[in-house]
Amino acid sequence: MTPVLAVFIDALKPESVEHMEFLNSFENKARVKTELPSYSNTCHASMYTGVYPEKHKHFFIWKYSPNSSPFKVFSGLKLHKFVHDIRIKYLLYALRCKLRFGIVPYGYLFFAKHPLNYWANFDFEMVRFWGRPDMYVGKYPTIFKILDKAGVEYQVIWRPKGSLSRIKVKNPPAPLTYIFIGHMDPVSHTYGQESSEAREMLKQIDMVLENKYLEFEKIYGDNFFFLVFSDHGQTEIKERVDLYSHFKSKGRSLNDYLHFIDSCYARFWFKKENERREIEKVLSELENKGFILTENIIDKYHAKMPKNEYGNLIFCLEPPYVFDVVDPKAISMHGYLPSHPDMDGICMANRKIKSSYVKLQDITPSILQALGLEIPDYMDGEPIWK
């Protein structure tokens, strides 16, 4: 079995590799087509299972699900009548999420403007990829479950932040060594990927990966697979859109409609038959900044979701716009349609890649083939090796 050293770098743009001397030295590169939407939860589900979003059913971390919402308890206690301070609301959000999920997921700003009883419409569902990764995404096994079933050892090194020097590979390495590096996404959001801060981080990552590559080379010579990939890029923010003010300027209140706003998407659920028409009329005034996702667009990107979970109507912003629920310190964003080149990720390897573009669904079958394992028929991806 040929060993594999696979490295994921969150939010690495193809153009940024020029600032990584070691990685840029590899001739075998391809751009990675991201998902609709180009958010991590959707991207990770695709790259760990090898199937399209319409199969794994992950569109965003928050979904409409009143029956399972962790915040139902707030409605029962009538806390929305008394709690209005944004700091107290955050403490309640963090406490409830920690108790229910064991983590505090990002997204408080998406809820901040709403009373606590409104939160009870939504539940959290995230693809967990740290420690021992989830074995299934929906009904589909991840690559880690497939390796477990095949009796193939793997090592997951999870570094979302902090010192990169703590990346330690087993000696001898497992057949699959998978390194997750999350540093570029927050640096890019805060400073932009062309900033001096980002370039310094790129340099650090590059040096660490060169050292790991040399460790493998010392043991295996050139008889191992080295695969580096990212899930999406980022692009500069130039204007924030206040949807609440926009609705108000059209004589409507956004809070009259059940909605959820994240960085690039506004999603609506209809309580009355005439609401779609009312909402579409207001949103039509923003056609220079975004558009309503049609069935054709959703089908094109294999992103059809279960009815009602992610919105009866979804409005998508175009770059360089974001909704004003985004952290005011952020200057760079992702989440836009995969057709925007700035949303592309990057794939590099020490073996020939057969195409200039690959899909996130190709990652798992590529690793399985490199390990000499069978690729399940249900996967939508295919090996990238030439």
C-alpha positions in Angstrom: 0.0 0.0 0.0 1.5 3.3 -1.1 1.4 5.8 1.8 -0.5 9.1 1.4 0.3 12.5 3.0 -2.8 14.6 2.4 -3.0 18.2 3.6 -6.0 20.5 3.7 -5.4 24.3 3.9 -8.6 26.2 4.6 -9.4 29.1 2.1 -6.1 28.9 0.2 -6.5 30.7 -3.2 -4.6 29.4 -6.2 -2.9 32.8 -6.7 -1.5 32.7 -3.1 0.6 29.7 -3.8 3.0 32.0 -5.6 4.1 33.1 -2.1 4.8 29.6 -1.0 8.2 28.6 -2.4 8.0 24.9 -1.6 4.4 24.2 -2.7 4.8 26.4 -5.8 7.7 24.2 -6.9 5.3 21.4 -7.7 4.3 21.4 -11.4 1.2 19.4 -10.8 -1.5 21.9 -9.9 -5.2 22.2 -10.6 -7.9 24.7 -9.6 -10.7 23.3 -7.3 -14.3 24.1 -8.1 -16.0 24.9 -4.8 -19.6 24.3 -3.8 -22.9 26.2 -3.7 -22.5 27.7 -1.2 -18.7 28.0 -0.8 -19.0 27.7 3.0 -16.8 25.2 4.9 -19.7 23.0 6.1 -20.9 22.2 2.6 -17.3 21.9 1.2 -16.1 19.5 3.9 -19.1 17.3 3.6 -18.4 17.0 -0.1 -14.6 16.3 0.2 -15.0 13.7 3.0 -17.8 11.7 1.3 -17.2 12.2 -2.5 -20.8 13.1 -3.1 -22.7 16.2 -4.1 -24.6 18.4 -1.6 -27.9 17.1 -3.0 -26.9 13.7 -1.5 -25.1 14.7 1.8 -27.7 17.4 2.5 -25.4 20.0 4.1 -26.0 23.6 2.8 -25.2 25.6 5.9 -24.6 25.1 9.6 -28.0 26.6 10.6 -31.2 25.2 9.2 -34.9 25.7 9.8 -36.0 23.0 12.3 -38.3 24.2 15.1 -38.9 20.7 16.4 -35.2 20.1 17.1 -34.0 23.6 17.9 -31.8 23.9 21.0 -33.3 27.3 21.7 -36.9 26.1 22.3 -36.2 26.3 26.0 -35.9 30.1 25.8 -39.4 30.4 24.3 -40.8 28.2 27.1 -39.2 30.4 29.7 -40.5 33.6 28.0 -37.0 35.1 28.2 -37.5 37.1 25.1 -39.8 39.4 27.1 -37.0 40.4 29.4 -33.6 39.8 27.7 -32.7 42.5 25.1 -29.1 43.3 25.9 -26.8 41.9 23.1 -24.2 40.8 25.6 -26.6 38.8 27.7 -28.1 37.3 24.6 -24.6 36.1 23.5 -24.0 34.5 26.9 -27.3 32.6 26.6 -26.4 31.6 23.0 -22.9 30.4 24.0 -24.2 28.5 27.1 -27.0 26.7 25.2 -24.7 25.8 22.3 -22.0 24.5 24.6 -24.5 22.3 26.5 -26.1 21.0 23.4 -23.2 20.6 20.9 -20.1 20.8 23.1 -18.9 23.8 21.1 -20.0 27.4 20.4 -20.5 27.6 16.7 -20.0 30.8 14.8 -23.2 32.5 13.8 -24.3 34.6 16.8 -24.3 37.7 14.7 -26.9 36.0 12.5 -29.2 35.9 15.5 -28.2 39.0 17.3 -31.0 41.3 16.0 -33.8 38.8 16.8 -35.6 38.2 20.1 -34.8 34.9 21.8 -38.1 33.2 20.9 -37.2 33.7 17.2 -34.1 31.5 17.6 -36.3 28.5 18.3 -36.9 28.2 14.6 -33.4 27.0 13.9 -31.1 24.1 14.7 -27.3 23.5 14.1 -25.8 20.8 12.0 -22.1 20.8 11.3 -19.7 18.4 9.7 -17.2 17.7 12.5 -13.7 17.1 11.4 -11.6 17.4 14.5 -10.3 14.7 16.8 -11.8 11.5 15.5 -13.8 12.7 12.5 -17.5 11.9 12.1 -18.0 8.5 10.5 -21.0 9.5 8.5 -22.3 12.6 6.8 -26.0 11.9 6.5 -26.2 8.3 5.2 -22.8 8.5 3.5 -19.6 7.2 5.2 -16.7 9.6 5.3 -13.3 8.5 4.0 -12.4 7.8 7.6 -15.3 5.3 8.0 -14.3 3.6 4.7 -10.7 3.3 6.0 -11.9 1.9 9.3 -14.0 -0.7 7.5 -11.1 -1.7 5.4 -8.8 -1.9 8.4 -6.5 0.8 7.2 -4.8 3.0 9.8 -4.9 6.8 9.5 -3.7 9.7 11.5 -5.6 13.0 11.6 -3.7 16.1 12.7 -6.1 18.9 13.5 -4.6 22.3 13.5 -7.4 24.9 13.1 -5.2 27.6 14.8 -2.2 27.9 17.1 1.4 26.8 16.6 2.1 24.9 13.4 5.2 23.4 15.1 2.9 21.0 17.0 2.2 19.1 13.8 3.8 15.7 14.6 3.6 12.8 12.2 3.8 9.2 13.6 7.0 7.3 13.0 6.5 5.3 10.9 3.6 7.2 9.3 0.2 5.6 9.0 -0.9 4.7 5.4 -2.9 7.9 5.4 -1.6 11.0 7.2 -4.2 13.8 7.0 -3.3 17.3 8.2 -5.9 19.9 8.6 -4.6 23.5 8.6 -7.2 26.2 9.4 -5.1 29.3 9.7 -5.6 31.0 6.4 -9.4 31.4 6.6 -9.4 33.7 9.7 -6.3 35.6 8.6 -7.9 36.2 5.2 -11.2 37.4 6.7 -9.4 39.9 8.9 -6.5 41.1 6.7 -7.1 39.8 3.2 -5.0 37.1 1.5 -2.8 39.7 -0.2 -1.8 41.3 3.2 1.6 41.0 4.8 0.0 39.1 7.7 -1.4 36.5 5.2 1.9 36.2 3.4 3.7 35.6 6.6 1.2 32.8 7.5 1.6 31.3 4.0 5.4 31.3 4.5 5.0 29.5 7.8 2.7 26.9 6.4 5.0 26.3 3.4 8.0 25.7 5.7 6.1 23.2 7.9 4.9 21.3 4.8 8.3 21.2 3.3 9.6 19.6 6.5 6.8 17.0 6.6 7.5 16.2 2.9 11.2 15.7 3.6 10.3 13.4 6.5 8.3 11.2 4.2 10.9 11.4 1.4 13.6 10.2 3.9 11.5 7.1 4.7 9.9 6.4 1.3 12.0 8.1 -1.3 9.5 9.2 -4.0 7.2 6.2 -3.3 4.4 8.1 -1.6 1.5 10.4 -2.6 1.6 14.0 -1.6 -1.8 15.8 -2.0 -2.5 19.4 -0.9 -5.9 21.0 -1.4 -8.2 23.8 -0.3 -12.0 24.2 -0.3 -12.5 27.7 -1.6 -10.8 31.1 -2.0 -11.9 34.5 -0.7 -12.6 37.9 -2.3 -12.5 41.5 -1.0 -15.5 43.0 0.6 -16.4 46.5 -0.7 -19.9 47.1 0.6 -22.3 45.8 3.3 -26.0 45.5 2.6 -28.5 46.3 5.4 -31.5 44.2 4.4 -33.5 45.5 7.3 -33.1 49.1 6.2 -33.8 48.1 2.6 -37.2 46.5 3.5 -38.0 49.5 5.6 -37.4 51.9 2.7 -39.9 49.9 0.7 -42.6 50.2 3.4 -42.0 46.7 4.7 -40.6 45.2 7.9 -38.2 42.3 7.4 -39.2 41.0 10.8 -42.7 40.4 9.5 -41.2 37.5 7.5 -39.5 34.4 8.8 -35.9 34.7 7.6 -32.3 33.9 8.2 -29.4 36.1 7.0 -25.9 34.9 6.8 -22.8 36.4 5.1 -24.0 36.1 1.5 -27.5 34.6 1.6 -30.9 35.7 2.8 -33.4 32.8 3.2 -37.1 33.1 3.6 -39.9 30.8 4.7 -43.5 31.7 3.8 -46.3 31.7 6.4 -48.8 33.1 3.9 -49.3 32.6 0.2 -48.8 36.3 -0.7 -45.4 36.6 1.1 -43.4 35.3 -1.8 -44.7 38.0 -4.1 -44.1 40.7 -1.4 -40.5 39.6 -0.7 -39.6 39.1 -4.4 -40.8 42.7 -5.1 -38.6 44.2 -2.4 -35.6 42.0 -3.4 -36.0 43.0 -7.1 -34.6 46.5 -6.1 -31.3 44.8 -5.2 -30.9 43.1 -8.6 -27.6 45.0 -9.1 -26.2 43.4 -5.9 -27.6 39.9 -6.1 -30.3 37.6 -7.3 -32.8 34.9 -6.2 -31.5 31.4 -6.6 -33.5 29.6 -9.3 -34.1 25.8 -9.5 -31.8 25.8 -12.6 -28.9 27.3 -10.6 -29.4 25.0 -7.7 -29.6 22.0 -10.0 -26.5 23.1 -11.9 -24.5 22.9 -8.7 -26.2 19.7 -7.4 -27.3 21.6 -4.4 -31.0 20.7 -4.1 -31.9 20.4 -0.4 -34.8 18.9 1.6 -37.9 21.0 1.2 -38.1 23.9 3.7 -34.8 23.3 5.6 -32.8 26.0 4.0 -35.5 28.4 2.7 -38.5 28.5 0.3 -36.7 31.4 -1.3 -33.0 32.1 -1.2 -31.4 35.5 -2.2 -27.7 35.4 -3.0 -25.4 38.4 -3.0 -22.7 38.8 -5.7 -19.2 39.9 -4.7 -18.1 42.4 -3.5 -21.2 42.7 -1.3 -22.0 41.0 2.0 -24.9 41.4 4.4 -24.1 43.6 7.5 -24.5 40.6 9.9 -20.8 39.9 9.0 -18.2 40.8 11.5 -17.5 44.5 10.9 -13.7 43.8 11.1 -13.9 41.3 8.2 -12.5 42.6 4.9 -12.7 39.4 2.8 -15.4 36.8 2.3 -16.4 33.6 0.6 -19.8 31.9 0.1 -20.5 33.2 -3.4 -21.4 31.1 -6.5 -18.7 28.7 -7.7 -18.7 30.5 -11.0 -16.6 33.3 -9.5 -12.9 32.5 -10.0 -12.0 34.0 -6.6 -14.0 31.2 -5.0 -11.7 28.5 -6.6 -9.6 26.4 -4.3 -6.3 24.8 -5.3 -5.0 21.2 -5.6 -1.3 20.3 -5.8 0.4 16.9 -5.9 3.7 15.1 -6.5 1.9 13.0 -9.1 0.4 14.1 -12.4 -3.1 15.5 -12.3 -5.3 14.8 -15.4 -7.2 18.0 -15.5 -6.8 21.7 -14.9 -9.9 21.7 -12.7 -11.0 19.2 -10.1 -14.0 18.9 -7.8 -14.1 18.6 -4.1 -15.9 15.3 -4.6 -12.7 14.1 -6.3 -10.6 14.2 -3.1 -11.9 11.1 -1.4 -11.8 8.8 -4.5 -8.3 10.1 -5.2 -7.0 9.1 -1.8 -8.7 5.8 -2.0 -7.2 5.0 -5.3 -3.8 6.1 -4.1 -4.1 3.6 -1.2 -5.2 0.9 -3.6 -8.7 0.7 -2.3 -12.0 0.3 -4.2 -14.0 3.4 -4.9 -17.7 3.1 -4.1 -20.1 3.3 -7.0 -22.3 6.0 -5.3 -19.5 8.6 -5.3 -19.8 11.6 -7.7 -16.1 12.3 -7.7 -13.4 10.4 -9.5 -9.6 10.1 -9.0 -7.6 13.0 -10.3 -4.5 11.0 -11.1 -3.3 11.0 -14.7 
